[in-house]
Amino acid sequence: MRTLFLLVYISGAAAAPLSFFGVGDWGAPDPLLQDRVASSMAATADAMATPPAFVLALGDNFYEKGVASVDDRQFDATWRDVWLPKSERLRHIPWLAVLGNHDYHHGDEGARAQVDRTERGDDDEWQMPTVDGVYERAFARHAVRVVAFDACLIARREEAATRALYTDDDAARAVAALERALAAAHADARTRWLLVVAHYPVLSVGEHGDTPALRASVQPLLERYEADAYLCGHTHTLQHLEMRGVHWVLAALSGIVVGA
């Protein structure tokens, strides 16, 4: 199976089109697979007329059990030493990351380490500054908004680690935080493209199917606040579905993942 990555161009957002990469389930235990995908991404970045604005790291960032601390060697061995050196254009842009279910296998401490890496790590690229599982970034003079959230928290029953760690009240607070972020982006007249990012799919025709908790709580929000796209990983395929104005894009590492 060929293995690539998602490349998206957004036109009309600024004077020049904005582009970004997305890759899910990328912390693969197979170093040859990782290296092949990272090399392809770097070659594409170097060939582009303008550099990509960011990379979406769509969860399951470190197999099999996530990281144990903010200083875990996997930040280098699985990410920084594999993906960043191959192109300066990937080294100096934000990697907007979300947690996947494998990232919870060291419990709260491991999940928190990926969040804390934003401030306590020795690199500037890694970004996951979540509050109540949600954070937001703006690009192209705020024309492109990225709202990232922790789907594993909201869909806590999907994984034993999150069932033990979170309560339904925690999930409800995360949904409320997500709605506040979406409402603010929707109300801002500068926002032309609203992208929502998490690990679990809301809709999927793949192995794992839909995520019921996200269909119940997140899908209505994306429709209400007119999100343009929801990007995720988890099921190792490429999928592009459209329903009621929202594009549902699943891009996981072991699928054939190329888009425009």
TORLUMFI-347117 format. One record per residue (C-alpha): x, y, z. Coordinates in steps of 0.001 Angstrom, whole numbers, padded with zeros to 6 digits, always signed. Example, Ala and Ser with C-alpha at 12.3 -4.5 7.8 and 13.67 -1.06 7.14 Angstrom:
BEGIN
+012300-004500+007800+013670-001060+007140
END
This chain:
BEGIN
+000000+000000+000000+001320+003461-000895+001527+005788+002060+001465+009553+001725-000105+012517+003521-002850+015077+003143-002009+018358+001404-004684+021053+001323-004752+024371-000526-007195+027081+000531-007697+029840-002035-009291+033198-001394-008059+033323+002202-005391+035923+001554-003419+037463-001300-001901+034051-001988-003404+030596-001365-002703+029051+002011-001579+025448+002172-001057+022977+004983-000338+019313+005592-002292+016870+007715-001286+013414+008884-002905+011185+011482-001646+008110+013326+001796+009170+012277+003770+007986+015305+004135+004629+013594+006259+001895+015197+007704+001114+011743+010608+003582+011224+010819+002846+007498+007166+003766+007055+007644+006999+008976+010778+007911+007069+009140+007301+003704+006157+009509+004515+008303+012226+006094+010589+012284+003049+007629+012609+000686+006136+015414+002753+009464+017256+002829+009970+016935-000928+006493+018291-001537+007044+021200+000854+010301+022105-000874+008648+022043-004304+005786+024363-003363+005842+027985-004512+005165+029163-000959+005813+027194+002212+002986+025461+004063+001475+027449+006932+001215+024562+009389+000984+020794+009855-001985+019108+011506-000826+016202+013693-004118+014326+014022-003402+012136+017033-001811+008801+017897+001374+010794+017843+003510+008262+019716+002913+004511+019485+002236+002320+021225+001680+004042+024552+002277+007750+024029+004979+009557+025990+005661+009286+029705+006889+012841+030331+007613+016158+028650+011243+015019+028270+010426+011592+026810+012962+010639+024126+010133+009883+021690+009635+013599+021093+012994+013409+019346+013103+009802+018115+009578+009684+016704+008984+013291+015727+011738+015881+015706+014566+013700+014366+012330+012086+011727+010005+014769+010352+011723+018108+010861+015276+017738+009481+014185+016773+005985+012945+020266+005094+013480+023686+006624+009903+024418+005615+008635+021792+008045+011010+022783+010832+009890+026384+011255+006093+026144+011126+003653+025084+013860+002682+021453+014208-000877+021706+015564-001340+018468+017480-004265+016703+019129-004300+013676+021394-005228+010233+020095-006292+007181+022062-002748+005722+022010-001474+008961+023513-003438+008166+026680-001767+004860+027481+000436+006529+030126-002683+008031+031672-003155+011667+032574+000567+012284+033053+001396+011146+029530-001436+013082+027933-000540+016192+029932+003098+015874+028809+002097+016504+025192+000142+019600+026249+002974+020864+028462+005525+020343+025681+004154+023526+024092+005670+025637+026884+008298+023391+028438+009923+021774+025428+013049+022974+023642+011340+023390+020285+008909+026020+018992+007044+023871+016480+005045+021598+018806+001670+023198+019642-001046+021746+021894-001987+024499+024396-005342+023018+025365-007698+024411+028002-010607+022057+028723-009324+020029+025773-009690+022873+023221-007425+025421+021549-007625+027727+018532-005175+029160+016010-005661+031771+013263-003801+032166+009972-003910+034450+006921-005010+037510+008878-007593+035411+010746-009259+034294+007507-008414+030667+008346-009322+029466+011850-008288+026096+013225-010182+024867+016283-008583+021753+017784-010151+019625+020507-009569+016416+022426-012059+013937+020978-010799+011258+023368-012042+013324+026297-015497+013930+024810-015828+010349+023543-014404+009022+026809-016107+005616+026587-014174+004654+023436-011028+003764+025404-010440+002180+028830-007847+004813+029765-010208+007728+029161-013159+005944+030765-011110+005711+033951-009680+009206+033708-012672+011372+032795-016294+011749+033878-019369+012749+031927-019073+016182+033552-015540+016519+032159-016846+015657+028702-019678+018185+029031-017199+020933+029954-015125+020082+026895-018188+020272+024628-019058+023667+026143-015481+024900+025557-015637+023678+021962-018917+025505+021395-017470+028745+022763-014509+028500+020382-016707+027717+017378-019159+030498+018217-016344+033042+018525-014835+032016+015198-018224+032075+013478-018999+035552+014854-015686+037011+013649-016268+038616+010247-012654+037917+009305-013185+034130+009381-013649+032740+005874-012607+029139+006523-013322+027290+009759-011431+024018+010194-012057+021714+013158-009453+019125+014130-009500+016066+016416-008493+012386+016438-011679+010310+016355-013903+010528+013283-017412+011868+013703-018514+010074+010530-016618+007166+009014-017233+004320+006605-014058+002610+007819-013276-000126+010311-014242+001776+013456-017341+003428+012014-018890+006605+013414-018106+007788+016935-021533+007979+018638-020563+010514+021316-019208+012870+018667-022210+012453+016404-024443+013416+019316-022454+016360+020678-020015+017635+018038-021763+017172+014695-024637+019556+015595-022111+022219+016647-020166+021989+013401-023377+022364+011428-024702+025205+013615-021517+027247+013383-020935+026437+009699-017588+024688+009934-016100+024044+006519-014247+020848+007375-013542+018387+010151-010149+016648+009904-009244+013554+011924-007404+010237+011981-007904+006962+013927-009196+004703+011138-006235+003992+008860-007764+005106+005595-008363+008197+003501-011990+009320+003489-013763+012432+002265-017459+012641+003081-019807+015614+002823-022999+016099+004782-025074+019223+005349-022315+021580+004273-019459+020069+006319-016573+018177+004698-015478+015232+006836-011858+014321+006049-010086+011328+007567-006357+011135+006916-004431+008409+008737-000890+007350+008015-001401+003901+006540-003947+005020+003966-003399+006569+000537-003701+010143+001761-003404+012797-000934-005757+015719-001401-006044+019258-002688
END
